[in-house]
Amino acid sequence: MFRIRNGKLELLLVHPGGPFWKNKDRGAWSIPKGEIQPGEDALTAARREFAEELGFTPEGNFTALTPIRQKGGKRVQVWAFESDCDLSAVKSNTFQMEWPPHSGRMQDFPEIDRAEFFEVSEARIRVNPAQISCLDELEKAIGPRE
């Protein structure tokens, strides 16, 4: 999701929840994303995952960007759409894991613990480095908007 504020392109990024990401910031944020379910097309999966992570259904005209491959080998298909949202209303789904490790205690954590709009220059610092090319491609496609 992107928006234009005061003539500047801003991108919505999410910060992963859970104890491993709690104190990580630079390079830890991400474009909302997730797994494609069997029989599901990629755009449907992207919209579903966005809704699961943020608590609302994304609406708009979706533009496919060039797929990327992250460091761990995961291939990510990316779409951009212009919209806005009330970040105070974000509500993420949760996942369960044993925490602390080897304690036998299962705890629930939000899949994302924060969502924020960042101007492109700040987004480049915060986002997973493998996703920077998506930001560059979107910025080039949008062009100057003043």
Secondary structure, DSSP 8 states (H G I E B T S, - for coil): -EEEETTEEEEEEEEE-STTTTT--TTTBB-S-----TT--HHHHHHHHHHHHHSS---S--EEEEEEE-TTS-EEEEEE-B----GGG----EEEEESSTTS--EEEEESEEEEEEEEHHHHHHHB-GGGHHHHHHHHHHH----
